[in-house]
Amino acid sequence: MQHAPKLVKASLGIMPASSSFSLPGRLWLAGMGLFLALAGLVFTWVLWTAWQRAEETRRWTPLPCRIVSSRLHQERPTPHSNPTYRPEVRYSFTLDGRALTGTHIRRVDSASQHEDVARKKLEGYPVGAEITCYVNPQKPEQSVLKHDTRAALYSIWFPILFVVGGLGMAWNALTKRTNSTSAG
């Protein structure tokens, strides 16, 4: 005689309905939920700050500028490390009758260990080129040639999921009643 396979009911819930959790277990789950929510808040803040910084340069004054120098600088942070390559650009512009000089392509110019990547950043800035730079009207010594990306705002939803999920987990752990009666 063959026996039919036994069907098992699966649950996606964190806390099975038939079990009871002790106070320490519920507090542990609440703590885990609050930790996830806090981590999500930190990453949300980091992405929001990055987006605000990217938007800030879009409100700066666009001015015509001329590339004065454009070169690739090689450096070696320590004697035994791989060389890094940093694009260095110097451009001149005039603001309120004052001749000023800028050196930043973006707000943060990072070095690369790949010479071709760093060299590609210089392609649009040959010496003598007339382009637009963006100058901070409150601090004219701050200027950039390119705005930072807005990608941080496009991905901010992901850490917000951790905030909502973590708070939901904590709320569920703290408000769920313990099962005081045994099914017989």
C-alpha positions as CSV (number, residue, x, y, z in Angstrom):
1,M,0.0,0.0,0.0
2,Q,1.4,3.4,-1.0
3,H,1.1,6.3,1.3
4,A,0.3,9.7,-0.2
5,P,2.8,12.4,0.5
6,K,2.0,14.5,3.5
7,L,1.3,18.2,2.7
8,V,2.9,20.7,5.0
9,K,1.6,24.2,5.5
10,A,4.3,26.8,5.0
11,S,4.3,30.2,6.7
12,L,6.2,33.3,5.7
13,G,5.5,35.0,9.0
14,I,8.4,35.8,11.4
15,M,6.5,34.6,14.4
16,P,4.5,31.4,14.0
17,A,1.0,31.7,15.4
18,S,1.2,28.6,17.5
19,S,4.3,29.5,19.4
20,S,4.8,31.7,22.3
21,F,7.9,33.9,22.7
22,S,9.3,34.9,26.0
23,L,9.9,38.5,26.8
24,P,13.7,38.2,26.2
25,G,13.0,36.7,22.8
26,R,10.6,39.5,21.9
27,L,13.1,42.1,23.1
28,W,15.8,40.5,21.0
29,L,13.6,40.7,17.9
30,A,12.7,44.3,18.7
31,G,16.4,45.2,19.1
32,M,17.2,43.6,15.8
33,G,14.4,45.5,14.1
34,L,15.5,48.8,15.7
35,F,19.1,48.1,14.6
36,L,17.9,47.5,11.0
37,A,15.9,50.6,11.1
38,L,18.9,52.6,12.4
39,A,21.2,51.2,9.7
40,G,18.6,52.1,7.1
41,L,18.3,55.7,8.5
42,V,22.1,56.1,8.4
43,F,22.3,55.0,4.7
44,T,19.3,57.1,3.8
45,W,21.0,60.1,5.3
46,V,24.2,59.4,3.4
47,L,22.4,59.1,0.1
48,W,20.3,62.2,0.8
49,T,23.4,64.2,1.7
50,A,25.1,63.1,-1.5
51,W,22.1,64.1,-3.6
52,Q,22.0,67.5,-1.9
53,R,25.6,68.1,-2.6
54,A,25.0,67.2,-6.3
55,E,22.1,69.6,-6.5
56,E,24.0,72.4,-4.9
57,T,26.4,72.9,-7.8
58,R,23.5,73.1,-10.2
59,R,22.5,76.4,-8.4
60,W,26.0,77.8,-8.8
61,T,26.7,80.5,-11.4
62,P,27.6,79.2,-14.9
63,L,30.5,81.1,-16.4
64,P,32.7,80.8,-19.4
65,C,36.2,79.6,-18.6
66,R,39.4,78.7,-20.5
67,I,41.5,75.6,-19.8
68,V,45.0,76.8,-18.9
69,S,46.6,73.4,-18.2
70,S,45.5,69.8,-18.4
71,R,47.8,66.9,-17.4
72,L,47.8,63.5,-15.8
73,H,49.7,63.4,-12.4
74,Q,51.1,60.1,-11.3
75,E,51.8,59.5,-7.6
76,R,52.8,56.6,-5.4
77,P,51.3,56.9,-1.9
78,T,53.9,54.5,-0.4
79,P,57.1,53.1,-1.9
80,H,55.6,49.6,-2.5
81,S,52.1,50.6,-3.6
82,N,50.8,50.7,-7.1
83,P,50.9,54.1,-8.8
84,T,47.7,56.2,-8.9
85,Y,46.8,58.6,-11.6
86,R,45.0,61.9,-11.0
87,P,43.7,64.2,-13.7
88,E,44.8,67.8,-13.0
89,V,43.1,70.6,-14.7
90,R,43.5,74.4,-14.2
91,Y,41.1,76.8,-15.7
92,S,40.6,80.6,-15.5
93,F,37.4,82.6,-15.4
94,T,36.2,86.1,-14.4
95,L,33.6,86.9,-11.8
96,D,32.6,90.5,-10.9
97,G,35.7,91.8,-12.7
98,R,38.1,89.5,-10.8
99,A,40.3,87.0,-12.6
100,L,40.0,83.6,-10.7
101,T,41.4,80.1,-11.2
102,G,39.8,76.8,-10.6
103,T,41.2,73.3,-10.3
104,H,38.3,70.9,-9.8
105,I,36.6,68.8,-12.5
106,R,34.1,67.6,-9.9
107,R,33.7,68.5,-6.2
108,V,35.7,65.5,-5.3
109,D,38.4,64.5,-7.7
110,S,39.6,61.0,-7.0
111,A,42.7,59.2,-8.2
112,S,42.5,55.9,-10.1
113,Q,45.0,53.0,-10.3
114,H,44.0,52.7,-14.0
115,E,45.8,55.2,-16.1
116,D,43.3,54.9,-19.0
117,V,40.4,55.8,-16.7
118,A,42.2,58.9,-15.4
119,R,43.3,59.9,-18.9
120,K,39.6,59.6,-20.1
121,K,38.6,62.2,-17.5
122,L,41.0,64.7,-19.3
123,E,39.6,64.1,-22.8
124,G,37.1,67.0,-22.7
125,Y,39.6,69.5,-21.3
126,P,42.4,70.2,-23.8
127,V,44.5,73.3,-23.1
128,G,42.9,76.4,-24.6
129,A,39.4,75.0,-24.7
130,E,36.5,77.4,-23.9
131,I,33.9,75.6,-21.7
132,T,31.5,76.4,-18.9
133,C,32.4,76.2,-15.3
134,Y,30.1,76.5,-12.3
135,V,31.1,78.9,-9.5
136,N,29.8,79.2,-6.0
137,P,28.6,82.8,-5.7
138,Q,29.1,82.9,-1.9
139,K,32.6,81.4,-2.2
140,P,34.1,82.1,-5.7
141,E,37.2,80.0,-4.9
142,Q,34.9,77.0,-5.2
143,S,34.2,76.0,-8.8
144,V,33.7,72.8,-10.8
145,L,33.5,71.8,-14.5
146,K,31.0,69.0,-14.0
147,H,28.1,68.4,-11.7
148,D,28.1,65.3,-9.5
149,T,25.6,62.5,-10.4
150,R,22.0,62.5,-9.0
151,A,22.1,58.7,-8.7
152,A,21.9,58.8,-4.9
153,L,18.3,60.0,-5.0
154,Y,17.4,57.2,-7.4
155,S,18.5,54.5,-5.0
156,I,17.4,56.1,-1.7
157,W,14.3,53.8,-1.7
158,F,16.5,50.8,-0.8
159,P,17.6,51.8,2.7
160,I,14.1,53.2,3.3
161,L,12.9,49.6,3.0
162,F,15.2,48.7,5.9
163,V,13.8,51.5,8.0
164,V,10.2,50.5,7.4
165,G,10.9,46.7,7.7
166,G,13.0,47.2,10.9
167,L,10.3,49.4,12.5
168,G,7.7,46.9,11.5
169,M,9.7,44.0,13.0
170,A,10.2,45.9,16.3
171,W,6.5,46.9,16.4
172,N,5.4,43.3,15.8
173,A,7.8,41.9,18.4
174,L,6.7,44.4,21.1
175,T,2.9,44.3,20.4
176,K,2.4,40.5,19.7
177,R,0.8,38.8,22.6
178,T,2.3,35.7,24.1
179,N,0.3,32.5,23.7
180,S,-0.5,31.6,27.3
181,T,-2.7,28.6,26.5
182,S,-1.6,25.4,25.1
183,A,-3.5,23.7,22.3
184,G,-4.6,20.3,23.5
